[in-house]
Amino acid sequence: MSTLTAAAPAAHRSWLPDLSLVGVTLIWGGTFLAVQTALQWSGAFAFVGLRFAVATVLALLLCRRQLAGLNRTELLGGIGIGLILYFSYNLQTLGLGHIASSTSAFLTGLYVPLVPLLQWLLFRQRPSLAAWGGVALAFAGLLLLAGVDGFSIRLGLGEWLTIAATATIALEICLISRFAAGCNAGRMALVQLATVALLSLASAPLAGEALPQWQPLLLACLLALGAATALIQIVMNWAQQTVPATRATIIYAMEPVWGGLIGWLAGEAMSAGKVGGAALIVASVLLSQLGARKATHAPA
């Protein structure tokens, strides 16, 4: 009886980080349209800076009692990852000024096959067979979600900016998995958020952006996205202490699925290809979980 009682909480803990990352993808899926709406009244750098400033304040309120323990690894690692975040969020936001939010979501999702390649190239961490299978399914699903016509579309400025953002997002996921272990998730996220806020606000006048036109909807977007950003970074830094980067990436591939569902609820048509793509991405997550469970229960 005592053995069963001790094993149950451990099994619960093993699923909680994965489920938390699924929640992150749900929040991500709803941010693209909100960002594109806010860009009507603000430049990209100013909006990202204000968004992360709100997130920094919220993270500071949540983690203020833990700040005394800030160490060198958390500070330098947070600044380094924050620099990557600065490029990823600003490139993606600049791209949203030129392309549809759904196109941005689909292109952003292509970091799925990039993460295991970067893990292999940078850290010599070869993904498992199940992880490669999950990546392949997720990549096929993303292509279906993007639509066959995507192969013949001429890539413009918005697409190239978003593809560049996608590469930096893949690098961010790898670095979080590399440096998050042993660090305090709240302190690490706070440094990352503050770094992006300061760099983005400093970049706005250098890019020649005018001051934001304050509108109630812009303020609502800033507050909502700021809260979402703080939550996302804290959860990512906590969950990726135990969830490998490749498996986390496959879970993140559900982001365009949620984006498509939100678009469908808002009245956007869902083709058979998009439904099939969503199904493949869900299957990729299940496959990655199956491989992870087999590895967990394999004899030492």
Secondary structure, DSSP 8 states (H G I E B T S, - for coil): -HHHHHHHHHHHHHHHHHHHHHHHHHHHHTHHHHHHHHTTTS-HHHHHHHHHHHHHHHHHHHHGGGGGG--HHHHHHHHHHHHHHHHHHHHHHHHHTTS-HHHHHHHHGGGTTHHHHHHHHHH-----HHHHHHHHHHHHHHHHHH-GGGGTS---HHHHHHHHHHHHHHHHHHHHHHH-TTS-HHHHHHHHHHHHHHHHHHHHHHTT-------HHHHHHHHHHHHHHHHHHHHHHHHTTTS-HHHHHHHHTTHHHHHHHHHHHTT----HHHHHHHHHHHHHHHHHHHHHHHHHHS--
